[in-house]
Amino acid sequence: MALRKAGDSQTVAAARSGFSERSGRRIDADRMLPSQQDRTRRYRTRRDPLVAVWRQELVPLLRAVPGLRATTLLEELQRQHPGEYPDRLLRSLQRRVAEWRALEGP
């Protein structure tokens, strides 16, 4: 905040810069710019919905037929466990399958 360094008060400098006084105080207190900070999340935001069936049911299917797609696996899960695995889990399953193929697949 160049205006703050020029001698303006926190309130005036923040108003001229186009953000709140609270944001100005947060920026002044932190030595690193927000763009320079590591904001990578290293924790899960929700429980893994596939943990119960991944090792017991899905990995053996992938080992037997490595070319299976995640949509086929999800359809199989929905057939074996009706109402338990909705369509919205497809992207999570796609990520899991891609990770499995990269680490353990052919």
VMD Tcl script that draws the C-alpha trace (Angstrom):
set ca {
  {0.00 0.00 0.00}
  {1.97 2.92 -1.32}
  {-0.57 5.42 0.04}
  {-0.05 4.09 3.56}
  {3.71 4.48 3.20}
  {3.19 8.02 1.89}
  {1.67 8.96 5.24}
  {-2.08 8.51 4.76}
  {-4.05 6.92 7.57}
  {-5.13 3.29 7.34}
  {-8.73 4.27 6.62}
  {-7.86 6.77 3.87}
  {-5.28 4.53 2.20}
  {-7.65 1.56 2.12}
  {-10.52 3.67 0.75}
  {-8.35 5.12 -2.03}
  {-7.04 1.66 -2.91}
  {-10.55 0.29 -3.25}
  {-10.80 -2.18 -0.39}
  {-11.90 -2.24 3.21}
  {-9.97 -0.94 6.16}
  {-9.94 -4.46 7.59}
  {-8.23 -5.80 4.44}
  {-5.71 -2.98 4.63}
  {-4.85 -3.90 8.21}
  {-4.48 -7.57 7.27}
  {-2.17 -6.68 4.36}
  {-0.09 -4.37 6.56}
  {0.28 -7.04 9.24}
  {1.51 -9.71 6.83}
  {4.88 -9.29 5.16}
  {4.07 -11.55 2.19}
  {1.64 -10.61 -0.54}
  {-1.45 -12.81 -0.82}
  {-0.25 -14.02 -4.24}
  {3.01 -15.21 -2.68}
  {1.42 -17.27 0.08}
  {0.93 -21.01 -0.13}
  {-2.79 -21.60 0.25}
  {-2.70 -25.29 -0.67}
  {-5.11 -27.29 1.45}
  {-3.50 -30.38 2.97}
  {-6.57 -31.92 4.49}
  {-9.78 -33.49 3.26}
  {-12.94 -31.42 3.39}
  {-15.24 -34.43 3.61}
  {-15.05 -38.16 4.23}
  {-14.18 -40.37 1.27}
  {-17.44 -41.96 0.07}
  {-15.60 -44.78 -1.75}
  {-13.40 -45.97 1.11}
  {-15.71 -48.90 1.94}
  {-15.60 -50.43 -1.55}
  {-12.34 -49.27 -3.11}
  {-9.94 -52.04 -2.01}
  {-12.48 -54.86 -1.71}
  {-14.51 -54.39 -4.90}
  {-13.08 -51.84 -7.31}
  {-9.34 -52.57 -7.26}
  {-9.87 -56.29 -8.06}
  {-12.04 -55.25 -11.03}
  {-9.35 -52.84 -12.25}
  {-6.66 -55.50 -11.88}
  {-8.73 -57.99 -13.85}
  {-9.66 -55.51 -16.59}
  {-7.33 -52.47 -16.42}
  {-9.15 -50.66 -19.24}
  {-12.41 -50.25 -17.30}
  {-13.72 -46.71 -17.20}
  {-14.93 -44.99 -14.05}
  {-18.47 -44.78 -15.46}
  {-18.57 -48.57 -15.78}
  {-17.28 -48.98 -12.23}
  {-19.88 -46.56 -10.91}
  {-22.66 -48.40 -12.75}
  {-21.44 -51.66 -11.21}
  {-21.43 -50.09 -7.74}
  {-24.94 -48.77 -8.28}
  {-26.09 -52.22 -9.39}
  {-24.56 -53.97 -6.38}
  {-25.47 -51.27 -3.81}
  {-28.72 -49.61 -4.93}
  {-29.19 -46.08 -3.64}
  {-25.77 -45.91 -1.95}
  {-23.57 -44.40 -4.68}
  {-25.19 -41.51 -6.61}
  {-24.06 -40.22 -10.01}
  {-22.37 -37.22 -8.40}
  {-19.53 -39.49 -7.24}
  {-18.38 -40.05 -10.82}
  {-15.69 -37.34 -10.75}
  {-14.30 -38.61 -7.44}
  {-14.16 -42.11 -8.87}
  {-12.46 -40.83 -12.04}
  {-9.76 -39.20 -9.92}
  {-9.30 -42.39 -7.90}
  {-9.02 -44.54 -11.03}
  {-6.52 -42.14 -12.63}
  {-4.40 -42.17 -9.47}
  {-4.56 -45.98 -9.29}
  {-3.49 -46.28 -12.93}
  {-0.58 -43.92 -12.39}
  {0.69 -45.72 -9.28}
  {-0.32 -49.36 -9.66}
  {-1.81 -49.88 -13.10}
  {-0.22 -51.40 -16.19}
}
mol new
graphics top color blue
foreach p $ca { graphics top sphere $p radius 0.5 }
foreach p [lrange $ca 0 end-1] q [lrange $ca 1 end] { graphics top cylinder $p $q radius 0.2 }
display resetview
